[in-house]
Amino acid sequence: MNSHRKSADSRGSAVRDKHASYPYPLGPTLTPLGVNFSIFSAHATQVEIVFFDHADAQQTSRVIKLDPTLNRTSHYWHIFVPGIKTAQLYGYRVDGPRNASGGNRFDSQKVLIDPYGKSVSVGQHYDRAAASKPGDNAATSMKSVVADLTTFDWEGDAPLNRPFRRTVIYEMHVAGFTRHPNSGVTRAKRGTYLGLIEKISYLKKLGITAVELLPVFQFDSQDATPD
């Protein structure tokens, strides 16, 4: 499982073990044989990766404890798990120092989502307050999901191939940019993508060449301020 693990072929030359794990890239990396998981923690003393059968599972279906000698490279904990496929639900349990004043609040009973994951499953029984209480939170926590990014349908979209030095990016929230009457957007289209389309000519006049729509990641609706 070590990132430097190798084996010898029939001719005696060193080759990489097909089940070796690597610290990069971070997050889950899907391969035909399984998934390489990698997570960063400068202060963790023990890391477990836990798997679930569905989003509201109250118990783990499998637990793998990472060996700090074999499955750690510097501050990166990593492991290759054969047979794991897309849509698999998982999370981490991480132990370490518990000194809130120093910024460390490790709790080995808590299921943590992968900060480098690309997809999150929110079950019907997800409860932020309950998941934050002392004890095991498997039944009420979010779960990370192994995602196959190669299956995303870009619908013909392609990079503009504009040199970065000539790119001007404007970050915006669609509703925040178009919902107010002073946006000048047609009333029926305020707060929508169609409303944003109406503003393209305005953005171009400002010299904007690209927009980044926020938020771009899953967020916890139970922690969001009511609209």
C-alpha positions as CSV (number, residue, x, y, z in Angstrom):
1,M,0.0,0.0,0.0
2,N,3.0,2.3,0.3
3,S,3.5,5.0,-2.3
4,H,7.0,3.7,-2.9
5,R,6.2,0.0,-3.0
6,K,7.5,-1.9,-6.0
7,S,7.8,-5.5,-7.2
8,A,10.1,-7.2,-9.7
9,D,9.0,-8.6,-13.0
10,S,10.3,-11.8,-14.6
11,R,13.3,-9.9,-16.0
12,G,14.3,-8.5,-12.6
13,S,13.5,-4.8,-13.4
14,A,11.5,-2.9,-10.8
15,V,7.8,-2.2,-11.7
16,R,5.0,-0.4,-9.8
17,D,2.6,-2.7,-7.9
18,K,-0.8,-2.3,-9.5
19,H,-2.3,-2.1,-6.1
20,A,0.2,0.5,-4.7
21,S,-1.3,3.6,-3.3
22,Y,-0.2,7.2,-3.9
23,P,-0.4,10.5,-2.1
24,Y,-1.4,12.4,-5.2
25,P,-3.9,13.3,-6.4
26,L,-5.8,14.0,-3.3
27,G,-9.3,12.6,-2.9
28,P,-10.7,9.4,-4.6
29,T,-9.1,8.5,-7.9
30,L,-11.1,5.8,-9.7
31,T,-9.3,3.2,-11.8
32,P,-10.4,0.0,-13.5
33,L,-9.1,-2.0,-10.5
34,G,-10.4,0.1,-7.6
35,V,-9.9,3.5,-6.0
36,N,-6.9,5.3,-4.6
37,F,-7.9,7.4,-1.6
38,S,-5.6,10.2,-0.3
39,I,-6.2,12.8,2.4
40,F,-4.0,15.4,4.0
41,S,-3.7,15.9,7.8
42,A,-0.6,17.3,9.5
43,H,-1.7,16.3,13.0
44,A,-3.6,13.0,12.6
45,T,-2.3,10.0,14.5
46,Q,-4.8,7.5,13.1
47,V,-7.0,7.4,10.0
48,E,-9.7,5.0,9.1
49,I,-11.7,4.9,5.8
50,V,-15.2,3.7,6.3
51,F,-17.8,2.5,3.7
52,F,-21.6,2.5,3.7
53,D,-24.2,0.7,1.7
54,H,-26.6,3.7,1.5
55,A,-26.9,7.3,2.6
56,D,-29.0,6.6,5.8
57,A,-26.9,3.6,6.9
58,Q,-26.6,3.6,10.7
59,Q,-23.5,1.4,10.6
60,T,-20.5,1.0,8.4
61,S,-20.3,-1.9,6.0
62,R,-16.5,-2.0,6.0
63,V,-13.7,-0.3,7.9
64,I,-10.1,-0.1,6.8
65,K,-7.5,1.2,9.3
66,L,-4.6,2.9,7.6
67,D,-1.1,1.8,8.7
68,P,0.9,5.0,9.6
69,T,4.1,3.3,8.2
70,L,2.7,1.8,5.0
71,N,-0.1,4.3,4.2
72,R,1.4,7.6,5.0
73,T,3.8,9.8,3.1
74,S,4.7,13.0,5.0
75,H,1.3,14.4,6.0
76,Y,-0.6,12.5,3.3
77,W,-2.6,9.4,4.3
78,H,-3.4,7.2,1.3
79,I,-4.6,3.7,0.4
80,F,-5.6,1.8,-2.7
81,V,-8.8,-0.3,-2.2
82,P,-9.4,-2.9,-4.9
83,G,-12.9,-3.5,-6.2
84,I,-14.4,-0.1,-5.2
85,K,-16.5,1.4,-8.0
86,T,-18.3,4.6,-8.8
87,A,-21.2,5.6,-6.5
88,Q,-19.6,3.9,-3.5
89,L,-20.4,5.8,-0.2
90,Y,-17.5,6.4,2.2
91,G,-16.1,8.7,4.8
92,Y,-13.1,9.0,7.3
93,R,-12.7,8.6,11.0
94,V,-9.6,10.5,12.1
95,D,-7.9,10.5,15.5
96,G,-5.4,13.0,16.9
97,P,-4.8,15.7,19.5
98,R,-7.8,17.2,21.3
99,N,-6.8,20.8,22.2
100,A,-9.4,23.2,21.0
101,S,-7.2,26.2,21.8
102,G,-4.6,24.9,19.4
103,G,-7.2,24.3,16.7
104,N,-7.2,20.5,17.0
105,R,-10.6,18.9,17.7
106,F,-10.1,15.3,16.6
107,D,-12.8,12.9,17.5
108,S,-12.3,9.3,16.2
109,Q,-16.1,8.5,16.6
110,K,-17.1,11.1,14.0
111,V,-17.6,10.2,10.3
112,L,-16.1,13.0,8.2
113,I,-16.7,13.7,4.6
114,D,-13.7,13.8,2.2
115,P,-12.6,17.5,1.8
116,Y,-11.2,16.5,-1.6
117,G,-14.2,14.5,-2.7
118,K,-16.2,15.5,-5.8
119,S,-19.7,14.3,-4.6
120,V,-21.7,14.2,-1.4
121,S,-24.8,12.2,-0.4
122,V,-27.2,13.8,2.0
123,G,-29.6,11.2,3.4
124,Q,-33.1,11.7,4.6
125,H,-31.9,11.3,8.2
126,Y,-29.1,13.8,7.9
127,D,-29.2,16.1,10.9
128,R,-26.4,18.7,11.4
129,A,-27.2,19.2,15.1
130,A,-27.5,15.5,15.9
131,A,-24.3,14.7,14.0
132,S,-22.4,17.3,16.0
133,K,-23.3,15.7,19.4
134,P,-20.8,13.5,21.2
135,G,-20.7,9.9,20.0
136,D,-21.0,8.0,16.7
137,N,-22.7,10.1,14.0
138,A,-22.8,7.5,11.2
139,A,-26.6,7.5,11.1
140,T,-27.0,11.3,10.8
141,S,-23.9,12.4,8.9
142,M,-23.4,13.2,5.2
143,K,-21.4,10.7,3.2
144,S,-18.9,11.2,0.5
145,V,-19.4,9.5,-2.9
146,V,-16.9,8.1,-5.3
147,A,-17.6,9.9,-8.6
148,D,-16.6,9.0,-12.1
149,L,-15.9,12.4,-13.6
150,T,-15.4,11.0,-17.1
151,T,-19.1,10.3,-17.4
152,F,-20.1,14.0,-17.1
153,D,-21.9,15.3,-20.2
154,W,-20.3,18.6,-21.2
155,E,-22.9,18.9,-24.0
156,G,-20.3,20.0,-26.5
157,D,-18.7,22.6,-24.3
158,A,-14.9,23.0,-24.7
159,P,-12.2,25.3,-23.2
160,L,-12.0,28.6,-24.9
161,N,-8.2,28.3,-25.1
162,R,-7.8,31.9,-24.2
163,P,-4.3,32.7,-22.7
164,F,-4.7,33.2,-18.9
165,R,-3.0,36.6,-19.0
166,R,-5.9,37.8,-21.2
167,T,-8.6,36.3,-19.0
168,V,-10.6,38.4,-16.6
169,I,-12.8,36.3,-14.3
170,Y,-15.8,37.6,-12.5
171,E,-17.1,35.6,-9.5
172,M,-20.9,35.8,-9.0
173,H,-23.9,34.2,-7.5
174,V,-26.7,34.0,-10.2
175,A,-29.5,35.2,-7.9
176,G,-27.4,37.9,-6.2
177,F,-26.3,39.3,-9.5
178,T,-29.7,39.4,-11.2
179,R,-32.5,39.3,-8.6
180,H,-32.7,42.9,-7.6
181,P,-34.7,45.3,-9.8
182,N,-31.6,47.5,-10.3
183,S,-30.0,44.7,-12.2
184,G,-32.0,45.7,-15.2
185,V,-33.0,42.1,-15.9
186,T,-36.5,41.4,-17.2
187,R,-38.8,40.8,-14.2
188,A,-39.7,37.2,-15.0
189,K,-36.0,36.3,-15.4
190,R,-34.5,37.8,-12.3
191,G,-32.6,35.4,-10.2
192,T,-32.3,32.9,-13.0
193,Y,-29.7,31.7,-15.6
194,L,-31.8,33.3,-18.3
195,G,-31.5,36.6,-16.4
196,L,-27.7,36.1,-16.4
197,I,-27.7,35.6,-20.1
198,E,-29.3,39.1,-20.5
199,K,-26.3,40.6,-18.7
200,I,-23.6,39.0,-21.0
201,S,-23.3,42.1,-23.2
202,Y,-22.9,44.2,-20.0
203,L,-20.2,42.0,-18.7
204,K,-18.4,42.1,-22.0
205,K,-18.4,45.9,-22.0
206,L,-16.7,45.7,-18.6
207,G,-13.9,43.6,-20.1
208,I,-15.0,40.4,-18.4
209,T,-14.0,37.3,-20.4
210,A,-15.3,34.5,-18.0
211,V,-17.7,34.1,-15.1
212,E,-17.4,31.7,-12.2
213,L,-20.7,30.9,-10.7
214,L,-20.8,30.3,-6.9
215,P,-21.3,28.2,-5.0
216,V,-19.5,25.5,-7.0
217,F,-19.5,22.9,-4.2
218,Q,-22.1,21.1,-2.2
219,F,-23.1,23.1,0.9
220,D,-25.0,22.3,4.0
221,S,-28.5,23.8,3.7
222,Q,-29.0,23.3,7.5
223,D,-26.1,25.7,8.1
224,A,-27.2,28.3,5.6
225,T,-28.9,31.5,6.6
226,P,-32.7,31.3,5.8
227,D,-33.5,33.4,2.7
